[in-house]
């Protein structure tokens, strides 16, 4: 049975106050088990893929066909502007429950993210991983995959592909138990060109945008990789590097 729409006109409404907290605080999101995303395009993706979609807040000019049992809330444009994180609101915000935690199971040809903190980079990596079907695990220190900035940059990938998170000790032990070499992209003289190493059999670490891979992770890796580039260039953006690595993983996989 389709839920009847509610009308909210007060900016101080408890639902809107909760939305503001969820948009600005990871702790609030984790305590409530909810996250917020914005925009009509993302909402279309959530309706199609996200079983955890719970509440939709939109302006009257945004016409929606919502699944049953979704809370439907209509607000005036000025109220939407007061709560939306976007400078030019698209007229829709929505709340989703956190999906059930995904158990970390190591597989060859996966990506490990160590301290990726920029929401745009993380979202782009998750979007590319979803497109190429590359499993990704986030180590502690990464940006919140359920912040609205990451969700937006992922273009809905977080709705389609579960996000795995684990501590490095768990990842290391599991990879060792499954005979999956841990590799890292690093500027070292003994690093192999990724085109000459079959990285489809490895778990490859991409490090933090500024400091790179942490010392503990670096020392645990047994394979070192380098992305060939012009000698005058020192490094690549983390999301670009991750995308190149994932493409090479799939390319190596097809050769087998």
Number of C-alpha atoms within 10 A of each C-alpha: 7 12 12 11 13 11 15 16 13 11 17 11 10 10 13 19 12 16 22 17 15 25 20 14 14 18 11 17 22 13 10 13 13 21 25 26 27 24 17 19 13 21 22 15 16 22 16 13 16 19 13 17 25 16 19 22 25 26 20 15 10 12 9 14 8 16 15 10 13 19 19 21 20 21 20 17 16 11 18 23 17 13 16 22 17 13 7 8 18 18 22 24 24 23 22 20 17 15 16 9 10 12 11 17 13 24 18 21 25 24 27 25 24 23 22 27 18 17 22 18 21 27 28 23 27 32 24 22 22 19 11 14 15 20 23 25 25 23 21 15 13 18 21 21 22 24 20 20 21 26 27 22 19 25 17 24 26 24 22 15 19 18 21 17 20 15 14 18 13 13 20 18 12 16 19 12 10 12 14 19 20 26 23 27 24 21 14 10 9 11 17 18 14 19 16 9 18 17 26 24 18 23 27 29 29 22 25 19 18 11 9 18 21 12 9 10 17 19 10 15 16 10 20 22 24 20 18 10 10 8 7 6 7 8 14 12 12 22 21 14 18 27 19 14 26 25 17 19 27 16 15 19 15 9 8 7
